[in-house]
Amino acid sequence: MSTPKKRITRRSHNSTHQKPVEKNRFLDLPFDVITEVFEYLEPVDLLHLARTTKGSRTFLLDRYRSGHVWKTAVSNVPGLPPCPGHLSQPAYAHLTFDPVCHGCFKSCDTIEWELRMRCCPGCHSKLYVPPTLSTSS
């Protein structure tokens, strides 16, 4: 009878030097404390927070739990019109405050409200087809 061979496992070189990941303790605070803090922020801040952790994204993109937080954030920006009915609050913040073309991801200042996107001149000519007038015979 032969003895089984030992299985050799290899570890990554960096695995022994990794620091443990710390849990985000902010979202462990009571719900009313979190919403109170978020109500002092602007939409762009909420947008950036939603992109930091899975927990903050889940909370901030939930219309029922954080809808009033987004509305308050919009009111914190003087002169900013209210969110149009056809857009969610996070989509409105993304469209309004992220200066990036939605086609090529380059810097862009032009917002196409009808298309609900930002478009640089190059992408605009590729994506936008003007309506044609139909002629009746």
Beta strands, then each sheet from edge to edge (+ up, - down):
strand 1: 111-112
strand 2: 117-118
sheet 1: 1+ 2-
end
